[in-house]
């Protein structure tokens, strides 16, 4: 595919979401290999700032770039439009320090750029193809970029709010899909936060015309939601804008959970930055390998050297069988003292089915990570298929957890997993994994 720019100059005017200032931006064609540059035409010398990860100065409620004392706020929606339209080279002149909020989406920018005309240039695009997974995890925020032929985003949001709770969406990103399914999704916020944000000097230009405001009983806007899941679609839009800071088109499957601009930027930095890892000490790995080869049981101490999980989320007590690249069998003794029994069907304790699946995934993780060359990595559970819950698991049960390799290719794996109580199958599923480097401690 060729690099792209626009065929003629085109402009757009509006107000900044946070500053409330009127601003005009002008999009201009740019030559091959020049990338995207913002130009502050209101300042002496018309200083320029490249749309690069090294120029990010803030990533919280919005993404801002800067160099020295020159800055430009809220670049993510414009950059998302460039991602969706496959535009590589562009000059963006602005007469203010924040880009227009428009209607809270990227659609107005898509429309004016299409109005200008998008044209191929004489040079081929260079794309970044991941060779291995890259991840960023902090608390309950999770982002992983997996090798993929194109760009795909799978995103989950989860809020503790009576109107907005959990939403999930997944899209393969191309121009048509972005324009129709992602670009119209508007930014959103909660009515309960408005006063606090304004006291901090933010959202001075915010209103129902450029954001969806969520109250305790519903949205406050007269315009209805553009999609039933508009909120998670806007999060995908934000992520696409931040990913533009990679500098070249990215080919990856991004899986995101409860992310935001800060986490998005950290993932982009890790895609660029040096890989860090923390391997199991050589002598300990040799001892584990010896125990595996002699088919001795791996106890809880061995498991804790392989997996990062700890109580109450370590759900495997011991491994009684492990054949490298083939099969592993683990044991979980289900006690009434497990923390989840306190709130899951009180008076009629049942082990949550998702935790049985997690226990099976941990046995699969042990199977992958017990190889010497995978020391210092993490096994992330990335997908599930053909799951069936057949029988309840209750206190006093002993789970036998089996994982058998279906396919391992590079750092990706697929396994058939089963959980038994006695000779009765209670859960079965096919699980997919990705191996990623563990962050240094």
Secondary structure, 3 states (H helix, E strand, C coil): CEEEEECCCEEEEEEECCCCCEEEEEEEECCCCCCEEEEECCCCCCCEEECCHHHEEEECCCEEEEECCEEEECCHHHHHHHHHHCCCCEEEEECCCECECCCCCCHHHHHHHHHHCEEEEEEECCEEECCCEEEEEECCEEEEEEECCCEEEEEEEECCCCCCCEEEEEEECCHHHHHHHHCCCCCEEEHHHHHHHHHCCCCCCCCCCCCEEECCCCECCCCCCCCCCHHHHHHHHHHHHHHHHHCCEEEEEEEEECCCHHHHHHHHHHHHCCCCCCCCCHHHHHHHHHHHHCCCCECHHHHHHHCCCCCCCCCCCEEEEEECCCEEEEEEECCCCCHHHHCCCCCCCCCCHHHHHHHHHHHHHHHHHCCHHHCCEEEEEEEEEEEEECCCCCCCCEEEEEEEEEEEECCEEEEEEEEEECCEEEEEEEEEEEEEECCCC
